[in-house]
Amino acid sequence: MEDEIYLSFKVGENLAALSLKYLLKISRWTEVRKMPIPQKDLLGIIPHKGELVPVVDLNIIWGQKSEKYKFYILLEEENHKKIAFGIEELLELIKSGVNMNNLLKEFISLKKS
């Protein structure tokens, strides 16, 4: 069984990580389209390859004040649904507790807004 690699990131005061197997894209923050019927935990939607993807505000879900985000992470779940999260800081790649931060810049290509 292969070890999974995780991307760790910061949202507000919280640190989180996700498996790279679900990661589709990391990009600098862009304006999101507002929802026709606003929802408390959604920042809006972004287009991705002809689909509109919801952007979740993790700060609100975790009971904190919403912040201005620097990046967004786009994920595809096992059921092929896509979802994005606003994040404040990319931290490091982790494999079985080993810091792979030196590979982070090679793995991520960020586009300037």
Contacts in CASP RR format, 6 or more apart in sequence:
PFRMAT RR
TARGET T0000
AUTHOR 0000-0000-0000
METHOD contacts of the structure
MODEL  1
MEDEIYLSFKVGENLAALSLKYLLKISRWTEVRKMPIPQKDLLGIIPHKG
ELVPVVDLNIIWGQKSEKYKFYILLEEENHKKIAFGIEELLELIKSGVNM
NNLLKEFISLKKS
3 95 0 8 1.000
3 96 0 8 1.000
4 19 0 8 1.000
4 20 0 8 1.000
4 21 0 8 1.000
4 95 0 8 1.000
5 19 0 8 1.000
5 20 0 8 1.000
5 93 0 8 1.000
5 94 0 8 1.000
5 95 0 8 1.000
5 100 0 8 1.000
6 17 0 8 1.000
6 18 0 8 1.000
6 19 0 8 1.000
6 20 0 8 1.000
6 93 0 8 1.000
6 94 0 8 1.000
6 95 0 8 1.000
7 17 0 8 1.000
7 18 0 8 1.000
7 20 0 8 1.000
7 23 0 8 1.000
7 26 0 8 1.000
7 73 0 8 1.000
7 90 0 8 1.000
7 91 0 8 1.000
7 92 0 8 1.000
7 93 0 8 1.000
7 94 0 8 1.000
7 104 0 8 1.000
8 15 0 8 1.000
8 16 0 8 1.000
8 17 0 8 1.000
8 91 0 8 1.000
8 92 0 8 1.000
8 93 0 8 1.000
8 94 0 8 1.000
9 15 0 8 1.000
9 16 0 8 1.000
9 17 0 8 1.000
9 18 0 8 1.000
9 71 0 8 1.000
9 73 0 8 1.000
9 87 0 8 1.000
9 88 0 8 1.000
9 89 0 8 1.000
9 90 0 8 1.000
9 91 0 8 1.000
10 16 0 8 1.000
10 87 0 8 1.000
10 88 0 8 1.000
10 89 0 8 1.000
10 91 0 8 1.000
11 58 0 8 1.000
11 59 0 8 1.000
11 62 0 8 1.000
11 67 0 8 1.000
11 85 0 8 1.000
11 86 0 8 1.000
11 87 0 8 1.000
11 88 0 8 1.000
12 59 0 8 1.000
12 62 0 8 1.000
12 64 0 8 1.000
12 67 0 8 1.000
12 88 0 8 1.000
13 64 0 8 1.000
14 58 0 8 1.000
14 62 0 8 1.000
14 64 0 8 1.000
15 91 0 8 1.000
16 58 0 8 1.000
17 94 0 8 1.000
18 73 0 8 1.000
18 75 0 8 1.000
20 93 0 8 1.000
22 75 0 8 1.000
22 76 0 8 1.000
22 77 0 8 1.000
22 78 0 8 1.000
23 73 0 8 1.000
23 74 0 8 1.000
23 75 0 8 1.000
24 48 0 8 1.000
24 74 0 8 1.000
24 75 0 8 1.000
24 76 0 8 1.000
24 82 0 8 1.000
25 48 0 8 1.000
25 73 0 8 1.000
25 74 0 8 1.000
26 71 0 8 1.000
26 72 0 8 1.000
26 73 0 8 1.000
26 74 0 8 1.000
26 90 0 8 1.000
26 108 0 8 1.000
26 110 0 8 1.000
27 71 0 8 1.000
27 72 0 8 1.000
27 74 0 8 1.000
27 110 0 8 1.000
27 111 0 8 1.000
28 70 0 8 1.000
28 71 0 8 1.000
28 110 0 8 1.000
28 111 0 8 1.000
28 112 0 8 1.000
28 113 0 8 1.000
29 68 0 8 1.000
29 69 0 8 1.000
29 70 0 8 1.000
29 71 0 8 1.000
29 72 0 8 1.000
29 86 0 8 1.000
29 113 0 8 1.000
30 46 0 8 1.000
30 72 0 8 1.000
30 113 0 8 1.000
32 43 0 8 1.000
32 44 0 8 1.000
32 45 0 8 1.000
32 46 0 8 1.000
32 55 0 8 1.000
33 44 0 8 1.000
33 45 0 8 1.000
33 46 0 8 1.000
33 47 0 8 1.000
33 52 0 8 1.000
34 44 0 8 1.000
35 42 0 8 1.000
35 44 0 8 1.000
35 45 0 8 1.000
40 60 0 8 1.000
41 56 0 8 1.000
41 57 0 8 1.000
41 60 0 8 1.000
41 61 0 8 1.000
42 54 0 8 1.000
42 55 0 8 1.000
42 56 0 8 1.000
42 57 0 8 1.000
43 55 0 8 1.000
43 56 0 8 1.000
43 57 0 8 1.000
43 66 0 8 1.000
43 86 0 8 1.000
44 54 0 8 1.000
44 55 0 8 1.000
45 52 0 8 1.000
45 53 0 8 1.000
45 54 0 8 1.000
45 55 0 8 1.000
46 52 0 8 1.000
46 53 0 8 1.000
46 55 0 8 1.000
46 72 0 8 1.000
46 74 0 8 1.000
46 84 0 8 1.000
47 53 0 8 1.000
48 74 0 8 1.000
48 82 0 8 1.000
48 84 0 8 1.000
51 82 0 8 1.000
53 74 0 8 1.000
53 82 0 8 1.000
53 83 0 8 1.000
53 84 0 8 1.000
54 83 0 8 1.000
54 84 0 8 1.000
55 72 0 8 1.000
55 84 0 8 1.000
55 85 0 8 1.000
55 86 0 8 1.000
56 83 0 8 1.000
56 84 0 8 1.000
56 85 0 8 1.000
56 86 0 8 1.000
57 66 0 8 1.000
57 86 0 8 1.000
58 85 0 8 1.000
58 86 0 8 1.000
58 87 0 8 1.000
59 65 0 8 1.000
59 66 0 8 1.000
59 67 0 8 1.000
60 66 0 8 1.000
67 88 0 8 1.000
69 86 0 8 1.000
69 87 0 8 1.000
69 88 0 8 1.000
70 87 0 8 1.000
70 88 0 8 1.000
70 89 0 8 1.000
71 86 0 8 1.000
71 87 0 8 1.000
71 88 0 8 1.000
71 90 0 8 1.000
71 110 0 8 1.000
72 84 0 8 1.000
72 85 0 8 1.000
72 86 0 8 1.000
72 87 0 8 1.000
73 84 0 8 1.000
73 85 0 8 1.000
73 86 0 8 1.000
73 87 0 8 1.000
74 82 0 8 1.000
74 83 0 8 1.000
74 84 0 8 1.000
75 82 0 8 1.000
75 83 0 8 1.000
75 84 0 8 1.000
75 85 0 8 1.000
76 82 0 8 1.000
77 83 0 8 1.000
90 104 0 8 1.000
90 108 0 8 1.000
91 101 0 8 1.000
92 99 0 8 1.000
92 100 0 8 1.000
92 101 0 8 1.000
92 104 0 8 1.000
93 99 0 8 1.000
93 100 0 8 1.000
93 101 0 8 1.000
93 103 0 8 1.000
93 104 0 8 1.000
93 107 0 8 1.000
94 100 0 8 1.000
END
